[in-house]
Amino acid sequence: MGVLAADTQAQVPSAAQLTPNLASNIDRPLRYRPDGGDFVITNGGEFFNRPLYGGNTACRVDAGDQPEFVLYLPGRGGNLRLGVRTAAGAKWLHEAATIEARYRPGEMLYVIRDPLLGTGELRMDAVALPQTEGLAVRVELAARRPQDGCRARAKWNRFQRSGSRHSRRRGHGARNGTGSGQGTEIPHRARARQRCRGRPHGCHARTLNFIPRSMRAWCLFFLLVAVTAAAYAPRRFEFNATGALNEYDEMHAHGFEPGFPVRSVAGGVIAEGAFFYSVDVPEGNWRVTVELVGAPGGSRTTVKAELRRLMVETLALAPGATATRSFIVNVRNPRIPAQAGIEEGRVRLKVPRETTQEAWAWDNRLTLEFSGERPMVRTIQIEPAKVPTVFLLGDSTVCDQSREPYTSWGQMFTRFFSDRVAIASHAESGESYRDSLRERRLDKVMTLLQPGDWVLMQFGHNDQKQIDAYTGGPFSTYADEIRQYSATIKAGGGIPVVISPMERRRFDADGRVVPSLADYATAARGAAEEGGAAFIDLHAMSIPLYEALGPEKSLAAFAAPEGVLDETHHAAFGAYELARCVATAAKSQQLGFAAYLAADFQPFDPAHPDDPAAFVIPASPLVTSVRPLGD
């Protein structure tokens, strides 16, 4: 075999020795260069100039310099065009910056590079099917450099004949830029399923899995490629009086969320109420830098991220004044990659709660909310952030609540930290330690955990239900599960921090809080000590907080949708005060993540709370009267 390959190569003349084809007395340049037994061209401009035959049939597949294909069969056939979309944008593959086409008898191979792909490159292989009339295409995303450590798993997809009469968009040898491809819609469900687990600068891709039963007259596919944060170039969005205010769609992968009107003015975009801007990004930590502007008449702007995580507290700006703020936003998805001791799978999301109301928390999209009085934004910049992470696990008093008036301390916790650390909440309503483990939330955290990261855990309200169900108690299963969590986190190189559950709002006749979770607070302290975990006694801090507010003012700390008071779940004010309690405890105990507290953070005495009448963080526009799960 080696001798045959050598003989074949020896018979191929060099480009300088070849004589141009002068058919019809028309000079034709030597476009392809020989490379072993292949012929190669880079950034050639022609389509459908390389026929591929799979077998002894009347079917033919035409490929070309560009990665677009046409199938021929009397009375049947169709075209196949592919595109790529990453978090950095979208384009058809034939519009990529560099396309190397390699012709091999019966096969076309392409290597495609473009800034959209970061440090990766798309490799595509197309062959005509030998047993039936059709085309097989394999697409994979790989690293350009071995040190990038990107491994791709490719997948073949077959496209076969149909009964539709052929209608080709371009002629034989059509050059790039010809044809009527403008305005073609991309199928919404053209998805991909291939993974490439990245190392530093790595990336992961998805291969087409939306395969038609037959080849239609015009078949388009859009390959969605997700590039990990490490391979993602910073993106900057500038808004001015002449810029287009595009709504978010999957093609552009960024834009304003529909239903919240904004308008362009000199110096930025402005709204009378809240508005949202979303950008597709891979899972990871992201540094967001926003330039805010004082609108005519002045502005008071608050910035939240994802599901109402407070990032920039109310910022007052005089007309024309500007201010720049940076913060870290964590973006996640439900996928759990396989690791030692952890099976591949997904977080078991609550349906429909987490798949509809809380979908923004799982969608590989970074969403910013701007609200307040005449919020005005000039620029948004998003870039990967290699920072330590503080993970949160817990119940409805900790998780990202999607709608007003319900708010958790985890959503306010982000406000008190600098852009040198990420807060990643994996808490969810209605859950106990046992539930969170069953739904694989701890597994998800462990696949993301880096040595030295922290995991803050606060459960108890829902664990308490196990007493009546005869399935557990504070000093038995509850304590055991805390020790189990702590051991798992420590084994993964993380630092566990156990937080006792805050009290419910229940007063006696003298205005004293009636304890309902004291046993769980005591058990949490003991289990933390036995498991070698740090401990924050939020239970003990919540009691003087509620008592200092008293029965009347404490009403402002708890949610009351449509006037119905919820004495377990908090409103924004109560969540803000509790977040200050947790941050203060971390600072006083010199826990490692306290080093990343914001420069303006001031220790908080819960016995001297803020005045709820002076609390000015604006409510988000989405509202519900549906109570969160749990009690």
QUIPEMO-V713061 format. One line per field, one symbol per residue. psi: psi as a letter, one per 30 degrees, with the letter a starting at -180 (. if undefined). A space follows every 10 residues. Layout:
# QUIPEMO-V713061
psi=???
This chain:
# QUIPEMO-V713061
psi=eeeeeeeeef fjlleffkkk jhkghkkklj ekkkjbglkk kkhlglkhgj kkkfailfkk kkaafkiklk kkkjflallj kllkkaffal llefglekjj kjkkjgkkkk kkkkffgbgl kkkkkkkkkf fljakkkkkl klkekeffhj kkjlkkkkjl lagkkkjkfl lkgklkfllh fkgkkkkegj llgkkjkkak galklklkgj klfljlejjk kjjkkkklef gkkkkkjkka ffkkiklklf efgllkklfj kllkljfakl lfallkkkkk llkakkkkkk jkkklkfllj kkkllbihkk ejlkjkklkf llkkkklkkk kllfkjlklj fkkkblkjkk kgeffdegef fgghkjkkkk lajhkkkelk kklkjillkj kkkaaffelj kfklgkklfe ffeefglagg lkjjkglkkg lleeeeeegg eeeeefffkk kflkjkkjle efefffeffh gllegceeee eeeeeeeeee fggljkjkkl kllljjkafg gkkjkfgeee eeeeeeeeee ghllkkifef feefeeeeel eeffeffkki khgjkjgekl leeeeeeeee eeeeeeeegh kefffgklfg kklkjffill jffgkgkkkl fkklgkklkl .
